[in-house]
Amino acid sequence: MSISHTLGVLDLVRDGEVSITQQLVNHVARLVDDGTLEPGSKLPATRALAAEASINHLTAVRVYRRLAELGYVAAVVGRGTFVRRSVPVAAAADADDDDWQLGMLAPRTLSYADEMLADTLHAPYREDVIALASGFPSPDLCPARELAQIAAELARQNPRAVTDYLAVEGLPELRERLAEMGRAAGYAQSPDEILVTTGARQALDLVARAVLSPGDVAVVESPTFAGTLASLQATGARVLALAVDAEGPDIAALERILARHDVKLVAVQASCQNPTGADLSPRRRDRLLELARTRGFLILDDGVYATIRYEGPALPCLRAAAPSHVIYVDSLSKTIGGGLRVGWIAAGGPVLDRLVQLKLDADIHTAALPQHLGARYLSGDRHERLLKRVIPIYRSRRDALLAALDRHLSDAATWTVPSGGHHVWLTLHEPIDERALYAEALRAGVSFLPGGAIQAEKTSRTSMRLSFGLLDPAVHDEAARRLAAALREVRRRDRGRGRATGALS
Ligand SMILES: Cc1ncc(COP(=O)(O)O)c(C=O)c1O
């Protein structure tokens, strides 16, 4: 569509008293005011306007910015600039479709990671696909029946547990239980240090928002949990990556970053990391804590998988050694059940005060019923007994997946042997287009989480997260066989096209 079709004749007076920018602003404003340009109509791209009006591109950008300030137009990221809709919402709602809503939304571009995560969340529900993409714990291994009994008991004894508001910080009995667990694990000494959250996911988000502002520098181990990346990036902070190997995140790389940047937050999972299953080695752990103290940054330690350990003794929590520098995050999701949405933060000082304020702003407090269920479930030794029962089962699933990878993919890839958690991180010897591999794997009947979705920086390697927690050991062989077949198929097609492959992530 030509410019003149939308904006009419641009009759500009060069060298006049009114600047070109102002003339164009007046021109478009007049067209909107007299109804020639209707609400919702799209303006030409700034480059097209610049070419048509023989003006500098920056002048065209200034014109649209000024029109936006005056309330005539609004820019929608990735779509363009539109005349603002002054029509009342009720009138617009009569339209046949929902497209008009696009103009109402705050700008947010869908990233590759968003796309992949949305896709993999649906994968467990497709019957024809073996869901190595899904990091959920197995519902059969969660104590659903016991929780139902506790809920019935609670309803009899204390029906108001469902309806009464609680303190922002959480139910006192639950904070007591979590502090007891904290004393044993080393992440807290007192219930006063505990803030109950809506899952660890909210805990991560609150910590990111409490500490980081746009332009700050945060460092995160990479690969990591997608939610951690999303929350750090949403603050507008610059997020730098630390590679992870068998000893955990690369602390020497952190030292190089610290030489060039004022880092405010370093986000790690010191035990049973998602997705590598690695532990932070004692040597690196000591150095990380020393750097936090001497360089003055905060460490965010996410321990959601720390209790699902297959090998070696439990490691002391980072927060035990530096309570003022470490903010610890955890939840009941990976052992008792994600649907409870009970998580928590252990922190102190002004950081905790800020987190409590943000929690109040976000949702006042986490729902009361799950907090009561969590508190009752955690009293006595139920949780220890649950872990004793489920860990050997998860270990056998891990071993089944590792053996299947050995049988089907040993000539094409290497992978981690997780000391805990629910995931294996697999890296191909030769890079490949991971979108093509993902699509082919779904066709072959297996899903995985593409590595590009959970890494803070691009890499030339192609990696993927394979999750074994949800699946019966009997299906792992078939899953690995399908994955290997998909890989062979994509390589065959690439060879056919004579195309050199390259990692997308
Ligand atoms: C490392 C890590 N942290 C946090 C979470 C979020 O846990 P929750 O379900 O308690 O919000 C997950 C979920 O997969 C995770 O893997």
The ligand as an SDF file (V2000), in Angstrom:
LIG
                    3D

 16 16  0  0  0  0  0  0  0  0999 V2000
   15.2610  -25.4460   39.0970 C   0  0  0  0  0  0  0  0  0  0  0  0
   13.8270  -25.1010   39.2910 C   0  0  0  0  0  0  0  0  0  0  0  0
   13.4900  -24.0880   40.0870 N   0  0  0  0  0  0  0  0  0  0  0  0
   12.2110  -23.7440   40.2900 C   0  0  0  0  0  0  0  0  0  0  0  0
   11.1890  -24.4220   39.6680 C   0  0  0  0  0  0  0  0  0  0  0  0
    9.7750  -23.9880   39.9120 C   0  0  0  0  0  0  0  0  0  0  0  0
    9.2020  -24.7930   40.8940 O   0  0  0  0  0  0  0  0  0  0  0  0
    7.7130  -24.6370   41.4200 P   0  0  0  0  0  0  0  0  0  0  0  0
    6.8920  -25.6440   40.7050 O   0  0  0  0  0  0  0  0  0  0  0  0
    7.8150  -24.8830   42.9020 O   0  0  0  0  0  0  0  0  0  0  0  0
    7.2660  -23.2410   41.1480 O   0  0  0  0  0  0  0  0  0  0  0  0
   11.4800  -25.4880   38.8230 C   0  0  0  0  0  0  0  0  0  0  0  0
   10.3900  -26.2100   38.1440 C   0  0  0  0  0  0  0  0  0  0  0  0
   10.5900  -27.0120   37.2920 O   0  0  0  0  0  0  0  0  0  0  0  0
   12.8330  -25.8340   38.6290 C   0  0  0  0  0  0  0  0  0  0  0  0
   13.1780  -26.8500   37.8290 O   0  0  0  0  0  0  0  0  0  0  0  0
  1  2  1  0
  2  3  1  0
  2 15  2  0
  3  4  2  0
  4  5  1  0
  5  6  1  0
  5 12  2  0
  6  7  1  0
  7  8  1  0
  8  9  2  0
  8 10  1  0
  8 11  1  0
 12 13  1  0
 12 15  1  0
 13 14  2  0
 15 16  1  0
M  END
$$$$
